Amino acid sequence: MTRIYKILKASEWARALASGRFEGSVDDRADGFIRFSTAGQVPETARRHFAGQTGLIMLALRAEDLGSALKWEPSRGGALFPHFYGALACDRVIEARAVALAADGVPELSDLVP
């Protein structure tokens, strides 16, 4: 089992729960897919894109549960990142937890399962 992760605003997750599906962030929708990261990639994603932001949630999913809509595509530095094409059913999420900021303002991400 491979876990993948998504950091998003708590308000985005609340809207997804209300509708039963997550359509992606504004940036995701502009690109046509939902960006995820592996356990090894998510700390840098957090540092680059979410530093200083409060009210964040991190979702964990099993990559294998997403079927052929999940594609592993080159991104930052040529590394393969998981990209999901379509709306994500909220019942695919195996964990959703609040993310606090560390003293340096970067989201604190510990205990990630690969």
N, C-alpha and C positions, 0 to 999 in steps of 0.2 A: 504494500500500500504506500502510495506517495501522497503526502499532504501538500497542498498548495494554499497560499494565503492571499488575502485581499485586505488592504487598509482602506477605510472609507469614513466619511463623516457619520456620526450617530444619526443625524437627521436623514441621511440617505438610506440608512438601514431601517429606520422607522417607517419611511415611505415604502420600502420594499416589503417589510412585514405586513403592512396594511393591505398591499395589493397581492402578496404571495409570490412576488418575483422581483428580482433586481435587474434593472435594465442597464446598469453601469453608471459611472460618474459622467460628468459633462465631457471630460477628455476621452473616456472610453467610447461614449456614443459618437463623438466626432471621428474616431478612428474605426468604428465598426466592430469592435470587440472589447471584452472585459479583460483588463490586464490583471494577471496574478503573478505571484513570485513563489519560488521555492523557499524552504527554510533558510538556505544559504544566501538567497538573493534579497529576502525581505528587509534585513537590516539596512542595506544600502538604499533600497527603495524608500524606506522610512526616512533616512537621513536626507536624501535628495529632494523628496517631494512632500514630506509631512513635518519637517522640523518646525517647531514653534506653534503648531496647530493643536488646539485642544478639542475635546469632544469627538475623539476618534474611536472607532471599533475595528477590531481585526477579526476577519472571518477565516475559518479553516475548513477545507473541503478535501475529500478524497479525489485525486485526479481521475482515478479509474471510474468513478461514478458519473463522470461528465460525458463519456462516450466520444463519438467522432467530432463533436462540436468543439472539443478542446484540441488545439494545435500547439505544438512546441515550435516556436519561431525565433530566429535570431533577433536580438535586441542589443542592449547595452554591452559593448565590447565583444559582440558576436556570440554571447552566451545565449542558449536556448531558454526562452521564457514561455510559460503557459499562457495562452490567449484563448479565451472562450468566445465563440461566435454564437450569439443568441442571448435571449433573456434567461437568467439563472433562477430556477425555482428555489425558493427559500428553504424548502425541505431538504435540499442537497447539502446545506451547511451543517457541519457536525459540531462546530463550536463558534460562538460569537462572544467576544470579550472586549471590555473597555481597555483602552490603551492609555497609560499615563506617560507624561514626559519625564525624561531623566533630567538631571541638573543642567545638562548642556542644551536642553530644549529638543532633543531628538527622542522620538517615541521609544519607550522602554519595551523591548521585546525579548523575553527570556522564556526558556522552556519550550522552544519550538520543536516540534516533532518533524523529522525529515520525511 
